[in-house]
């Protein structure tokens, strides 16, 4: 199971991805993480998100980030034909599509909610309780934490 997470410039509809990471839940050595330089038209920035949530500065993404097209290529190369899972699929799917649309490319992988992995009889209160556990709001840390939760939940069945 590949878990992915995205940190963004904010939660506004005009926000954009600034950090992406994914983690294979079965293999701790199989992961990737990177910052993304904003495309020229991506200007929305939420100062609150920077100072209170992810603590990633504009300077960091501009100096350490890769281009939008390089990010798409890197994701497609590593994840082609796979399904990746998110705990916040509405946001993460929007940001992935914003990234790929900007590059004029299509993702070569599918993405779905981690909730789709749980049987319909599973008490989702357990998952919601896990989600209320504090997170670091850094993409790789969060992907690893979600992978750990999912392994625990799926082992619990």
C-alpha positions in Angstrom: 0.0 0.0 0.0 1.4 3.4 -1.0 0.4 6.2 1.2 0.9 9.8 0.0 0.6 13.2 1.6 0.8 16.7 0.4 1.5 20.0 2.2 0.1 23.0 0.4 0.3 26.8 0.4 -3.0 26.9 2.2 -6.5 25.4 2.1 -7.9 28.1 -0.3 -9.1 26.8 -3.7 -6.2 28.7 -5.2 -3.6 27.0 -3.0 -1.1 24.7 -4.6 1.2 21.8 -3.5 4.5 22.7 -2.0 5.7 19.3 -0.6 4.8 15.8 -1.7 5.8 12.5 -0.1 4.8 8.9 -0.4 5.6 5.8 1.7 5.2 2.1 0.9 3.6 0.8 4.1 5.3 -2.6 3.6 8.8 -1.3 2.9 10.2 1.6 5.0 13.0 2.0 2.5 10.6 2.6 -0.4 9.6 6.3 -0.2 10.2 9.7 -1.7 9.7 13.3 -0.7 10.4 16.7 -2.3 9.5 20.3 -2.4 7.9 21.9 -5.4 8.7 25.4 -6.8 5.4 27.2 -7.5 4.4 27.7 -11.2 4.4 31.3 -12.3 0.7 31.7 -11.8 0.6 30.1 -8.4 0.6 33.0 -6.0 -1.8 32.2 -3.2 0.1 31.9 0.1 -1.4 31.5 3.6 0.9 32.9 6.2 -1.0 31.0 8.9 -0.3 27.7 7.2 3.4 28.5 7.0 3.8 29.7 10.6 1.3 27.5 12.4 0.9 24.3 10.4 3.7 23.0 8.1 6.4 25.6 8.8 7.7 25.5 5.2 8.7 28.9 3.9 8.5 30.3 0.4 12.2 30.6 0.5 12.6 26.9 1.2 10.4 25.8 -1.7 12.0 28.3 -4.1 15.5 27.3 -3.1 15.0 23.5 -2.6 12.0 22.7 -4.7 11.9 21.0 -8.1 9.9 22.2 -11.0 6.3 21.2 -11.6 7.2 19.1 -14.6 10.0 17.4 -12.7 7.6 16.6 -9.8 5.1 15.0 -12.2 7.8 13.0 -14.0 9.2 11.8 -10.6 5.7 10.8 -9.4 4.8 9.0 -12.7 8.2 7.2 -12.8 7.9 5.9 -9.3 4.2 5.2 -9.1 3.1 4.2 -12.6 0.3 1.7 -12.6 0.0 1.8 -8.8 -2.8 3.0 -6.6 -1.9 5.5 -3.9 -3.9 6.3 -0.8 -4.6 9.5 1.0 -6.4 10.3 4.3 -7.5 13.6 2.8 -8.4 12.6 -0.7 -10.5 15.7 -1.6 -7.6 18.1 -0.9 -4.8 15.8 -2.1 -6.5 14.9 -5.3 -7.2 18.5 -6.1 -3.5 19.4 -5.5 -2.2 16.4 -7.5 -4.5 17.4 -10.4 -3.4 21.0 -10.1 0.2 19.9 -10.4 -0.4 17.6 -13.4 -2.7 20.1 -15.2 0.0 22.8 -14.9 2.5 20.4 -16.5 0.1 19.3 -19.2 0.4 15.7 -18.1 -1.8 12.9 -16.8 -0.9 11.0 -13.6 -0.1 7.4 -14.5 -1.4 6.2 -11.1 -4.8 6.1 -9.4 -5.5 7.7 -6.1 -8.2 6.8 -3.6 -9.1 7.4 0.1 -7.6 5.1 2.7 -11.1 4.7 4.0 -11.8 2.7 0.9 -9.5 0.0 2.3 -11.6 -0.5 5.4 -14.5 -3.0 5.3 -18.0 -1.4 5.4 -18.6 -3.1 8.8 -15.5 -1.5 10.3 -16.2 1.0 13.0 -14.9 4.2 11.5 -14.7 5.8 14.9 -11.4 4.0 15.4 -10.0 5.6 12.2 -11.3 9.0 13.3 -9.7 8.6 16.7 -6.4 7.8 15.1 -6.8 10.9 12.8 -7.1 13.1 15.9 -3.6 12.0 17.0 -1.3 15.0 16.5 0.6 15.1 13.2 3.7 17.0 12.2 2.2 18.4 9.0 5.3 17.5 7.0 4.5 15.2 4.1 6.8 12.3 4.7 6.1 12.2 8.5 2.4 12.3 7.9 2.6 9.6 5.1 4.5 7.4 7.5 2.1 8.0 10.3 -0.9 7.2 8.1 0.8 4.0 6.8 1.3 2.9 10.5 -2.4 3.6 11.3 -3.5 1.7 8.2 -1.3 -1.3 9.1 -2.7 -1.3 12.6 -6.3 -1.0 11.4 -6.0 -3.7 8.7 -4.2 -6.0 11.2 -7.1 -5.4 13.6 -9.7 -6.8 11.3 
